[in-house]
Amino acid sequence: MAKTSLVNTALVAWAREQAGLTQLDVARRISITEEAYAAIEHGDDNLTFTQLRKLAHALKRPQAFFYLPETPDLPEIPTDFRSFDGVAPDLSPDARSALRDARYLQDTSRRFAGFGMRYDWKWIGSATPDANPEDIGKRIREAVGITQEVQWSWHRDAYAALRGWREGIEGLGVLTYQFSGVATEELSGFCLSEPPYPLLAINRKHLPARRCFSLLHELVHVLIATDALSNAIASDENRYSNHSAYAIERFCDQAAAAAIMPEHLFLEECRRLNVSLNPEEETLNRLASRFCASKSATLIRLIQYQLSTFEYFHMMQQVWKSRGLPNRGPAIEWPYEKALRVHGVTFVKLVLEAYHQDAISRLEIADHLGMKLKWQDQLERLVAGSGR
């Protein structure tokens, strides 16, 4: 007879509900009947160790979670994440998982704060939505150290741009997290703005230029101290209606676009390309690639200078949506590379330093970073060469 794991079965039911799954959903994933699973949740039976491993994978929780003495008292969706009619968005299990993982990263970083650099987070909440977006964009570029020379050195490589923006933002003591498995239509990104260690999360399904824009959009939310879910509460189409409820989203868009495409550089490039009203897509592509910007962000910038219209923006959004995301094929990356790209260098360094200070075990490194222990040495070398 298989040995039972003696987990806290109350946590099993709680984690399933937070994941948005039914008892039948989970029963199928751990290869037992619905009746047998219900008995586990009711405390009449317990999981075998094999079932526990399957359950942890299905609910995207570490196995150690199910041995906690009681359920966490944190709400699954932060209270600030609300649609404009005051109703919490109905998120998919994968989106809920991304939010939960992000909070876990933030909470863990706070627990390990003594092993990392000291940061001044007084800039959070230092701006308001009635500020000039151009001033905010300039302020961001100065804070993260992105000059014209740095931006041109990326040579239109959007992946280099993403690395550059991400490194600069993390230098402010901000966590950056790339989640996956969530449809871009549901969630492009979100932020947790409260210090210490505010967090910006972006969807890895987006192309790198779009991820740059999402990072900066979420950073502006942190500057004005507002948590937000991008797309779940304001799609690209309706946020550029004239509805006043979307004013903050438009402000964050405009400030992010100003950071990526400073006014003097942008207008100079428009003149060089002879950009006219509502430019053809080829011209738009050339303009966007110069700044490693997304086409949507570039159109937002053109609208600000009366070189495009909201009607054209909506039309092009529909065109791009009908095409879908390009098929880039499976990403080829080593587990230690994935650990760094998903969690960001700040979080990874905190975890590794906590280990070197004997605060956690090697097994906990694997748990925190989602990789096998055999990759630790390669990860250490990769982090050492990251420049921070």
Secondary structure, 3 states (H helix, E strand, C coil): CCCECCCCHHHHHHHHHHHCCCHHHHHHHCCCCHHHHHHHHCCCCCCEHHHHHHHHHHHCCCHHHHHCCCCCCCCCCCCCCCCCCCCCCCCCHHHHHHHHHHHHHHHHHHHCHHHCCCCCCCCCCCCCCCCCHHHHHHHHHHHHCCCHHHHHCCCCCHHHHHHHHHHHHHCCCCEEEEECCCCCCCCCEEEECCCCCCEEEEECCCCHHHHHHHHHHHHHHHHCCCCEEECCCCCCCHHHCCCHHHHHHHHHHHHHHHHHCCHHHHHHHHHHCCCCCCCCHHHHHHHHHHCCCCHHHHHHHHHHCCCCCHHHHHHHHHHHHHHCCCCCCCCCCCHHHHHHHHHCHHHHHHHHHHHHCCCCCHHHHHHHHCCCHHHHHHHHHHHHCCCC
